[in-house]
Amino acid sequence: MRGVSSRNYSDVISGFANKTGVSKSSVSRAFKRASKKDLDNLNSADLSNHRFVAILIDGTGLGNQTMVVAVGITDDNQKVPLGLIAGDTENSNVVKDLLTSITGRGFTLAVLDGGKALRKAVKSLWGESVLIQRCWIHKLRNVKDYIPETNHGQLWRRMKKMMGLNSPAEAEKSSRLWLIGCRQSVMMLKNH
């Protein structure tokens, strides 16, 4: 269309891009501006209109950086993004900064799901009024390391069943019986 062979089209594209300002660096700058605006909106949104029952906090990889992400769950089962900060969930200061920002925007907390640094940060902000629940999927992964692989399927089924029980006493009884069965399996394997 431009009278240029397919071997020489790059000069036409470069010339067109230079005239319209569509360079790699201008696209990158525009993306950074838009991303910063979206991140600022996320990290400054008013949370007081929601009735939260839980907060989930975890670290996730983004490129070569770790980000701490917080998501709130409302009493009508909606997931609301609460905040995002560069850092690691093993650093209680990073988590505390994120939680302080969230609290300042009207967040009220009922249940936390997380590890030691998360627990430390939450306890330092909200004291004993916060209920902390351990993530059963993470617990499941930890327990799997200590039992024979032949019991992994049964472990998954038992943990799912325990999560549906209505009282801690029922869950303790169920887990105790299952652990006794696992120990017996390990002893039988050792004896063979």
Secondary structure, 3 states (H helix, E strand, C coil): CCCCCHHHHHHHHHHHHHHHCCCHHHHHHHHHHHHHHHHHHHHHCCCCCCCEEEEEEEEEEECCEEEEEEEEEECCCCEEEEEEEECCCCCHHHHHHHHHHHHHCCCCCCEEECCHHHHHHHHHHHHHHCEEECCHHHHHHHHHCCCCHHHHHHHHHHHHHHHCCCCHHHHHHHHHHHHHHHHHHHHHHHHC
